[in-house]
């Protein structure tokens, strides 16, 4: 059992990291672009940054933001915030000036720390004197000996994470110090993360999946974390091999790009030492899963969580029984789930309903939005917005999204079901199905298709293929072929953009 599994009484992520550092102070904690930081050195940088922030007026409960491509300084900010009892607001470097401006003002952050890549946007988004190079937090804090850093209440606010909502105003999710400690403990237990593990992080550290689930869990368990400045399939594969990585986290788009990169060049990488290839964020097509396993001789393990609630479902390291086909996994440590019918009653085994979740880390609230918070919660559970069911063996299945459901003539169509059917065609690389307005049926499914390299698959081919596995009313009759699908900030398909494109076509036809 690792120290993380023993559930020590840590109040903050900083205390958890401190315990790991004390066990192996001279061990490499972070590797970034050929440079190593030992745990001892990492702690020194964190303490220095905390003193610098304290000297700038940051106190318990005060917020500060960081806007940068991946680099160790983002983790230094994370742990310095925990050390101070401050509130850390990480922002993805792909955000636009207006998005950064909104997050900075909405969060009440006192400062916006940035790297050189996004410096101009940061200076435009933040008031004069409030946008500062993130490297300044490494400058020596000469008054450190005079600073008495505070005790921190584990239930106080620690993180504000802005979701990448494709429409409307982004939601700001507030998480406590205890939530981050509990999440790391639950995840380390599920994946048996320990001091011998090497985690490669290509996910953005501006979001919880990269910052906390991947990087912080690896560090707080005393392992080594290899940070990539940004994701590129070649860089990720080379880093996995060169660092003898044991754990890697990604979204389906990343794994698909890694697969395409190798297939088009007939390359193979030896990933035999990687024991956990974790995939989350969107459904993983079965056909792509099999191709990945054939190419790399390693399977992808599903994982389900929300920024609002982490972790929820996944496969446990060392499980002898394979996860059933199409299942997302078992209930994660510390998680509780209800599956409800439309009338609010609990579903029976095998019966589909709305999934409500409560986990080791459940959000406190949506910042400055009590109405949104109330709508998202029910009796202490978070409404996931996902449809699903459980089987008699304790495995869970995600069958669709409540908001994504297409209603054709009164009959419900799950886009994910149609997408799974279309991706089994050997000529299809990516597919996304959305609903389009229809004068007769109200809505009909439309499929956006990215062909596999060298494929000439046609709409008629796909109709015939889909008719073998889908009811007639579920089969898309309209196909849009694209070179690539638009992605949101987290790498998920931007369905709102696809619907916008359909609407534009409709306007041109009627205009």
Secondary structure by P-SEA (a helix, b strand, c coil): ccccccccccccaaaaaaaaaaacccccccccccccccaaaaaaaaaaaaaaaaaacccccbbbbbbccccaaaaaaaaaaaaacbbbbbbbccccaaaaaaaaaaacccbbbbcccaaaaaaaaccccccccccccccccccccccbbbbbccccccbbbbccccccbbbbbbbcaaaaaaaaaaaaaaacccccbbbbbccccccccccccccaaaaaabbbbbbbccccaaaaaaaaaaacccbbbbcaaaaaaaaaaaaaaccccccccccccccccccccaaaaaaaaaaccbbbbbbbbcccccccbbbcccccccccccccccccccbbbbbbcccccccccccccbbbbcccbbbccccccaaaaaaacccccccccccccccccbbbbbccccccccccccccccaaaaaaaaaccccccbbbbbbbbbccccbbbbbbbbbcccccccaaaaaaaaaacccccccccbbbbbcccccccccccaaaaaaaaaaaaaaaaac
